[in-house]
Amino acid sequence: MDLLLTIHRRCYQNICQRVIVYCALLLMPAMAVADIYQCVDSHGRPSFSHTPCAVESVTGDSAAHVLWRDMQVLVNTGKDNAVSQGADMQSIIDCKNREQAFAKTLDAIDQRLAQLSSVEHKYLFAAQKSLRQCGACGSSAMTHCKRADKSLEKEMIALMPQLKASSR
């Protein structure tokens, strides 16, 4: 009887240890991913956050400023599309429909982007390239959304003169 009780305790301890290690391994990727965003506050000073910058943080009426704001909205739309796809057939069909609508919106962005200098606004062009995959239904979509976000963050610094001066 003592032998059975000893074996039971060891098995229970071994199972508990495995569960703890498994849970820790599951939580590690969530702890390792931490993006830092540099935004502009209402006084024009840079601020840092773990959430993406508000669309209103880039003020200005130039075509590049307006395009930046529209592309920032598209990154969020692409992220929503990427996380909304499930494994069922209807979810896949819905995602493909949203992907097609997203692609049409990007076609309109392409036309507006063609009006800008690819040298002066290289990060907008890089963001657009990533946005094509960001709005797609696939496992790598979120990676491309993050790339588009990073490119738009770099473009924001180029568009905001007060950030240019402080980043030097």
C-alpha positions in Angstrom: 0.0 0.0 0.0 2.8 2.4 0.8 4.5 1.6 -2.5 1.3 2.5 -4.4 0.9 5.7 -2.4 4.6 6.7 -3.2 4.1 5.9 -6.9 0.9 8.0 -6.9 2.6 11.0 -5.2 5.5 10.9 -7.7 3.2 10.7 -10.7 1.2 13.6 -9.3 4.3 15.7 -8.8 5.6 14.8 -12.2 2.3 15.8 -13.8 2.2 19.1 -11.9 5.7 19.9 -12.9 4.9 19.2 -16.6 1.8 21.4 -16.4 3.7 24.3 -14.9 6.5 24.0 -17.5 3.9 23.8 -20.3 2.0 26.8 -19.1 5.3 28.8 -18.8 6.2 27.9 -22.3 2.8 29.0 -23.6 3.2 32.4 -21.9 6.7 33.0 -23.1 5.9 34.3 -26.6 3.3 36.7 -25.2 5.9 38.2 -22.8 8.6 38.4 -25.4 6.6 40.5 -27.9 6.5 44.1 -26.9 6.5 46.8 -29.6 7.3 50.3 -28.7 5.7 53.1 -30.7 6.9 56.7 -30.8 4.0 59.1 -31.2 3.5 62.8 -31.0 1.5 64.3 -28.2 -0.8 67.3 -28.5 2.1 69.7 -27.8 4.3 68.2 -30.6 6.5 66.3 -28.2 7.4 62.7 -28.8 5.8 60.2 -26.5 6.3 56.4 -26.3 3.7 53.7 -25.9 3.1 50.0 -26.4 0.0 50.8 -28.5 0.1 52.2 -32.0 -0.1 55.9 -32.5 -3.5 57.6 -32.9 -4.2 58.5 -36.5 -4.6 62.1 -35.4 -1.0 62.3 -34.2 0.2 63.2 -37.7 -1.3 66.6 -38.5 -0.9 68.4 -41.8 -2.7 68.8 -45.0 -0.1 67.6 -47.5 -0.9 64.6 -49.6 1.7 62.6 -47.7 0.1 63.5 -44.3 -3.4 62.5 -45.5 -2.0 59.3 -47.1 -0.2 58.4 -43.8 -3.4 58.7 -41.9 -5.4 56.6 -44.4 -2.7 54.0 -44.4 -2.6 53.8 -40.6 -6.4 53.1 -40.7 -5.7 50.3 -43.3 -3.1 48.7 -41.0 -5.8 48.4 -38.3 -8.3 47.1 -40.9 -5.7 44.5 -42.1 -5.0 43.4 -38.5 -8.8 42.9 -37.9 -9.1 40.8 -41.0 -6.1 38.7 -40.0 -7.4 37.8 -36.6 -11.0 37.3 -37.6 -10.4 34.3 -39.8 -11.5 31.0 -38.3 -11.2 27.4 -39.4 -14.7 27.1 -40.7 -15.7 27.5 -44.3 -17.9 30.5 -43.9 -15.2 32.3 -41.9 -12.7 31.6 -44.8 -15.2 32.9 -47.4 -15.8 36.0 -45.4 -12.1 36.6 -45.0 -11.5 36.3 -48.7 -14.3 38.8 -49.4 -12.8 41.3 -47.0 -9.4 40.6 -48.6 -10.8 41.5 -52.0 -12.4 44.7 -50.7 -9.1 45.6 -48.9 -7.1 45.1 -52.2 -9.5 47.5 -54.0 -8.8 50.1 -51.3 -5.1 49.5 -51.7 -5.4 50.0 -55.5 -6.8 53.5 -54.8 -3.9 54.1 -52.3 -1.5 53.1 -55.1 -2.8 55.8 -57.3 -2.3 58.4 -54.6 1.1 57.1 -53.7 2.2 57.4 -57.3 1.8 61.2 -57.0 4.6 61.2 -54.3 8.3 60.9 -54.5 9.5 57.4 -53.8 12.7 58.7 -52.5 11.3 61.3 -50.1 8.5 59.0 -48.9 10.2 55.6 -49.1 8.6 54.4 -45.9 5.1 55.0 -47.3 6.0 52.9 -50.3 7.4 50.2 -47.9 4.3 50.3 -45.8 2.1 49.9 -49.0 4.1 46.8 -50.0 3.5 45.3 -46.5 -0.1 46.3 -46.5 -0.7 44.1 -49.6 0.1 41.0 -47.4 -1.3 42.5 -44.2 -4.9 42.4 -45.6 -4.5 38.9 -46.9 -6.0 35.8 -45.4 -3.0 33.9 -44.2 -0.8 33.0 -41.3 1.8 35.7 -42.1 -0.6 38.6 -42.4 0.0 39.8 -38.9 3.8 39.9 -39.5 3.2 42.1 -42.6 0.8 44.3 -40.6 3.6 44.9 -38.0 6.0 45.7 -40.8 3.6 48.2 -42.3 3.2 49.7 -38.8 7.0 50.1 -38.4 7.3 51.7 -41.8 4.5 54.1 -41.1 6.2 55.0 -37.8 9.4 55.9 -39.6 7.4 57.9 -42.1 5.7 59.7 -39.2 9.1 60.8 -37.9 10.0 62.1 -41.4 6.7 64.0 -41.6 6.9 65.6 -38.2 9.7 68.2 -38.2 9.8 68.4 -34.4 10.5 64.6 -34.2 13.3 65.0 -36.8 15.0 67.5 -34.6 14.7 65.5 -31.4 15.8 62.2 -33.0 19.2 63.5 -34.0 
